[in-house]
């Protein structure tokens, strides 16, 4: 495997294909860097690391493309009226009660509170000092995938694992890791659908294509840090996002097996926690655990992407499938209860942790009333999760950790988890998972305008490189923004009538969008004009883009 930087031609270096036997020429697969190298980037993008990325792409990029094509067919089937279902061909996996997953690795036995957040240096330090049991180091929905964010996020993790992570703000404030016990790090790479356009993979036929964001994020982190993590008494642990089938889980397992062999690490050292955040994956939880059983620690209820998946999957199936205002889609509505109950029961049957989702409410240190409401909402959410059998949960802000921990402490006590609670009382049917029409509720003009405003403001933040943004006292990331824009698309295309009697059509949307735009907090250097353009494309055009970030990344980052 070889690598090449984009500036190599300037120094006179030329890439020459190496002929192989046969009637056509082949070349060594390689990774080409097509973006400028910032300070210390060469510590991450080493020749050896790039060769490892090239090997990953050479072996697994083809399967990735096949699986993405299968996703497209699934979307077509859903649009044509075919519902997701429990697969008859894998019924034997579900019915076999004998198999178990590997379970918690060192440092993952107790996951009662996990903090999520991006990997920039300041946020990384805050997470490591937070007192949480686990830090979800997020290269996905909470990170805008600018080139600096991708590589400097890797540098943050690299330094954190070597005890040298620090940061000085532009105002001169210094940040250092001071906690005696830091959270176990579980890194979340980008989903299979995302690319890294600043790195190009050249395959054996000499064809060039954007690298896979998943393989780049996983490969760089694993290559540089797996041994250091093991030496520290923990291990290379990952959250796997956006899976839609057990075949996609199998691909991750194959990657883990190869990577461990390639670096001389014992098989089974890797631990993965899979986010169940698509309706398709909800029907294959057992199968996903089975495919990853030698490397699996648990499943997570990725609630916000799950709601987005519901809207996306059934968006053109008629008015019965139209969801009400975003704030009305709570965790207690029937289809969400069915999903989370099934997740806990499935996990505990197989010895896997069930990790709850993130409440979007966040405190405001300048507004005690807002903080009190946030703490009350988070307390109720975490009390429900702990009572349902979850082994841990997510928060997005350090100030929420004591509240979440208190609810899990009340149920767990000194136990690290409640894997012994098998939830044999849970029997969820396909009809219950698909009981979307029963939610009821209303679509209001205020709800439409909120979605437009939140969508535009989040996209503007994302375009400036901030992937987790506090908006109206809620923590918004790519998943919550996806709900906002996909609901607007669905309401518009189904000619939904609001509670006030207004038909949602191009005329009313233009009016509501103008009102939302008029209230935007404009400032010098903002990206609102670009954000408005993106929002129009992903919410108002007849064609529904599967992810808002894909087109925005290609155009602007």
N, C-alpha and C positions, 0 to 999 in steps of 0.2 A: 504494500500500500504506500502511496506517495501523497504528498500534499503540495500545493502551490499557492502562493499569494498573488493577488491581482497586480501588485507592482513588480512582479518578477521580470516582466518583459522590459521594464525600464532599465534594468540592470543587465540586459542582454540574455537572460535565461529564456529558453524556449522549451516548450513541452513537445517531446517527440514521441509519437505512438510507438509502442513496442510490438513488433509483429509476433504472432503466435502461429503454430502450425494450423493448417487448414486453408480454406479459400478466402478468408477475410481476416482483417487485422483486429486485434484486441489491444486494449491498453490497461494499465494498472488503474483500478478505481482510486479516486483521489478527492479531497476536499479543497476547494479554492476559496480563499477569503476575498470578498469583493468590497469590503468596507474599510475605512481607515482604522488603524490600530491606536487606541488610546494608551494612557499610562498603565503599565503593568499588564496589558492585554496579552502580551507574549508569555506571561506566566500561566495563562489558561490555554491559549491557543498554541501549545507547543507542538513540534513535529510529531511527537509520540501520541499526543491526544488527538490530533487531526487524523493520524493513521488509524486510530481506534474508531473514530467517527466514520471514516471511510469503510472500514470493515463492517460496522453496524449497517450502514446503508447498502453495502454490497450484498449482504445476506438477507436483509429484512425490508428494504424499501419496496421491492416488488409486491410482497404480501400486503404491505400497508396500502398500496394503490388498489389492490384487489378488494380489500375490505372497505375502502372508501367507495368503490363502485357498488359493492353490496349495500351500503347505506343508501345510496341513491335509489336502488331498486326497492328497498324497504319504504322509502318516502313515497315513491310512486304507488306502491301497493296500498299504503295508508290513505292516500288521496283518493284512490279508487274504491275505498270502503272496506278494505281488509284490515281487521283489527289485530293488534298484537295478541299473542296467545302463549300458553305454556306449551313447549315443543313436545310433540308426541315421540319424536326420535330420541329424546334425551330423558324420557320418563324414568328409565332405569337408574339414572344418576339421582333423581329426586327421591326415588323409592328405596334406594340402598342406604340404610341407616348406619352402615358400618364405617364409612370413611369420615375423616376429620382433616382440617387444615393444620398447617404447622403451628399456627397461633403466635402469641407474642414473642418477639425477640427480646434480647436484653435491653432494658430501658423502656419497654412498651407494656409492661405488665399492668401498670396503673395509668389510665388515660382519661381520668375523670374530667379534666379541663384542658382543652387544647386551644391555643391562640393561633389565629390565622393572620397572615400578612405578607406583604412583599419583601423582597430581599435586599433593598437598598440599605446602606450601612446604618443609618439612624433607626429605621424600623426594625432591622435585625437586632440591634443592641437592645431596643425597647422590649422586643419579644423575649430575648434571652434573659433579661432582668425581670420578667413579668411575674414569675412564680407559677406559671402554668406547668403542667406535666409534659406537654408536647408543644413544639412549635411547628406548624405547617408552613414551611418556607416556600412561598408560593411564586412560581414562575409562570403561573397561568392566569386565572381570572382577576387576581388582585395586582397583576403586573402588566403595565403597558409594554409590549415587546419591542421597544426601541433597542437599537444596537447597544448603546451604553447600558441600558437596564439589564439586558441579557447577559453580557459579559461581566459587568461590574457586580451584578447579583451573584454570579459564580465566584468572583473575588471575595465578596462578603462572606460567603460560606467557607471558602478556602481559608480565609483569615480566622474566622470564628473557630474553626476546628483546630487551629494551631495557636489559639490563645492570644491573638494579636489584632483583634478587631477593635477599631476605635474610629471616632468621627468628630470633626470640629465643624460646627455650623458656620455659615457666612457671618453670623453675628458674634462668633467667637465662643459659643457654648460648646463644651467638650462632653462627648458621650463615650463611656467605656462599659464593658461588661463587668459588673461588680457582684453578681449573684454567686453565692457559694455553690448552689446547685442549679444548673441551667436545664431547660427543657430538652428532652430528646428531639432531635431534628428529624422531621419527615418531609422530604422535598417533593413538591408537586410539579412535574414537567408539563409542558403544553400538551393539548389533546392531539389525537391522530390527524385531525383535519387541518392543523396549522403548519405553516412552513417557516423556515428561517431564511429570508431572502438575501441575507448578507453573507451566507455561505452557500456555495454551489457544489453539488455532488456530480462528479463526472464518472459515468459508469463504464463498464468494460467495452462498450461499443463506442465510447467517446461522446455520448450524449450528455448534455449538461442540464441539470434541473435544480430547483431550490432544494436545500436540505430540509429534512423533516424536523420541525420544532421539537417533537417528542424525543427523537433520537439525539438531537444536539443537547437538549437540557439534561436528559438522563446520562448520556455518554460522558459529557464533560464533568458532571458531578461525580459519577461513579469512578471514572478513571483517576481523578485527582484525590478523591477523599475516601474511597472504600476502606483502604488499609488503615488510614488514620482513625476512622470511625470504629473499626474493629479494635484497634489498639486502645481506644478510649473506653472500651467496654460496652459499646453500643453496636451499630451496624448501619449499612446502607439501606435506608428505609424510604419508601415512596408512596405517595398518594397518586392513584391512577384515575384521571378524569375522563368524562364524556364517553365512556364505553357504551356501545349499543348492542353487543352480543358477546357470547362466550368465545367466539372465534377471535375477537379482538383481545380478550384476556389471554387466550392461548399464545397469541403473538408476543405479548409482554412476557409470558413465562419462557418462551423460547429465547427471548433476548436476555432474560436473567441467567438462564442456563449458559448461554454462550459467553456472556460478560464475566461470569464467575470463573469459567474454565480459562478464558483468555488471560485473566489477571491472577490466576492461581489461588482463587478464593474458594473455600469449601462450598459445595452445592447446598442450598438451603439457607445461606447466610442472609440473602436479601429478604426483606419483608415488604409486602405491598398491602395497602388498604385501598380498596376500590370504592370510588364514589358511585353510588347508584343514583344517577341524576338524569336518566332518560327513561321514558315509559317502556322502551324496548328492553332495557337491562332489568327492569323490575320483574319481568317475566322469566329472566334467566339467572336469578341470583344464585341458586344452587349450582348451576352449570359454571358460572363465573368462578365461584369458590373452588369448584372441582378442578378446573383448568389450572388454577394458581395454587393448588393445595399445598405444594411443597414450599411455597414462598408467601403464603397469605396470612395476614394478621387479622383482617376484618373488613367490614363494609361500613360506609358512611352514608347517611341520608342527606344527599346534596339537594336540599329542598328547593332552592331558587332555580337552579337549572332544571330540576324536575318539572316545576310549573311551566317553565319556558318550553320544555319538551312536549308537554301536554298541548299547549297552544299551537306549537309548530306542527305537531303530528296531525291534529284534528282541525286545523285552521280553516279548511275549505269543506268541512263535512256538514255544513248547515247550521241553522240558528240554535238547535238543541245543544251544540257544542261550544257556544259562545260563553266565555267566562265573564263574571262581573268585574267591578273595579278591583284593581290589584290588591288593595288593602283588605278586601273581603275574602281573599283566598288564604285562609288561615290553616294551621296544622290540624285543626279539629274538624274540617269538612270531611265528608265520608271518604272520598277517594284518597285524600292525604293520610287519613287514619289507617286505611287498608294498607297503603304502601309502607308506612313506618312499622305497623304491627307485623307485617310479613317479613320485613327486614330483620327485626329483632329475633323473631322465631327461627328464621333461616340461619342466622349467624350462630345462635346458641346451640342449635342442633348440631352444628359442625365445629364447635369449639373456637369460633371466631368472635372478635369483639364487634359490637354494634355501637357506632359512634353517631351521636345526634348532630343536628344541623346548626346553622348559625342564625341566631336572632339578629335582625337588621338594626334593632334599636341600639343607639349608642348614647353615652352620657355627654353632657355639655358642662364643663367645669365652670363656665360663666353664667349658667342658668340652673339654679337648684331645682326649679319646678320641672324642667325638661329632664334633668337627671333622675329625679324621683320617679317620673313616669317610665323612663327607660329601665330603671332597676326593677320596678314592679312588673313590667312586661317580661323582662328576662327571667326574673324569678319564677313567674308562672310557667313560662316555656320550659325551663330546665326542670321544674318540679314534675311536669307532665312527662318529660323524657325519662327522668330517673325512675318515676313510677311505672313506666311502661317496660322497663328492663334494659334501657340503654346503659352501656358501660362508661360512657363519657360524652362530652359535648364540645361544641365550638363557641368561642367568643371572638369578637373582632377588636376589642379594646381592653387594655390591661385593667381598667377600673371595673370591668364586669366580672373579673375572675373570682373575687370573693363571693359575689352573689351566686354565680353558677356553682362554685365549689360547695357552698353551704347546702344547696339542694341535693347534690350528689352525696355529700358527706352524710346527710340525714338518712339516705337509703343504704349507702355502702358501708358506713361506719369504717372499720379498719380493713375491710375486704378491698382488694385492688379492683375488683370488677364483680359482675353478677352473672357470670357465665353459667352458674348452676341453675339459673332461672330459665327453664327451657321454653316457657310459654306454649305448653301443649294445648292451651285453650284457644289458640289462634288457628283459624281455618279460613284463609282468604281465597276468594274465587276470582276468576278473570273478570266476571261482571262487576265485582266490587272495585277492582283496580280501575275499571273503565267507567265507573259511575260518575262521570263528569257532569251530565245534565242535572243531577239532583242538587247541585250546589245552590241554585237559585241566585238571589241577589240582583242588584241593579247596576247598570252602567250609567254613570252620571257625567254631566259636563265637567264637573270638577275633577272626576277621575280621569277623563280624557286629557284635560289640560295638565294635570299632574304628570301623567305618563309622558306627554310631549316635553314638558319642562325638565323632568328628571332625565329623560333620554338625551336631550340636547346638552344639558349641563354635564352629564357623565361623559359623553363622547368628547366634549371639549376638554375635560380633564385628561382623558385617555390620550388625546392627540398631543397634549403637552407632556406626556410621559408619566402621568399619575394614574395608576390603575385601580386604586381604592380611594373613594372620595366620600367625605361626609357631606350629604345633601339633605337638608330639611330634617336634621337630627337622625338620619338613617345612614348606615354604611352601604354605599352603592358600589357594586363591582360589575364586571361584564355580565354576570348572570342576571342581576336585577335589572340592568339596562335592557337586556334581551327580552325580559318579560314586558317591560314598558313599550318597546317599539313593536313587538309581535302582537300585543293586544290591540294597539292602534291599527295595525294592518288588518287584523281579523275584524274588528268593529267596522272599519271602513268597507271591507269587501263583503260583509254580511248585511250591509245597510242597517246596522243596529240603531234602534231608537233609544235615546237616553231617557232617564226618569223624568226629565223636564219636557219630554216630547219632541226633542230635536233629533232629526235623522242625521246619522253620521255619514256625510258624503263629502265630496271634494270641497264644496262651498263652506260647510260648517268646519271642516278640518282646517281650511285656510284661515278662517276667522279665529279659531281657537289657537292655532299655531302663531298667528300674528300677536295675539294677546300674551302668549307665553314668551315670545321673542322680545316683546316690548319690556318685559320685566327682567331680562337677563342682566346679570351684573357685569357689564362690559368693563374692560380695563385694557391698558396698553399691552399689546403682545398677545391678547387672547386669541383663541382659535374657534370662536363661535361661528364665524361665517363658514368655515370648513365643517364644523359639527352640524350646522343646519343642513348643509349639502348632504352629508352622510345620512342624517336622519330622514331626509326626504327619500333618499334611495332605498333605505331599508324598511321604511314604514308606509310610504305613500305610493310607491310604484306597483304596477300589477304583479310583477315577478317578486317572489318572496326569497330574499337571500337567506341561506341556511344559518349563517352567523354574521352578525353585523361587523365583527372585527376583521373578517377575511378581506372584504373589499377595502375597508378603511386602512388596513395594514398595507395592502398593495399600492394604494394611492398616496398615502401620507407618511408612512414610517419607513 
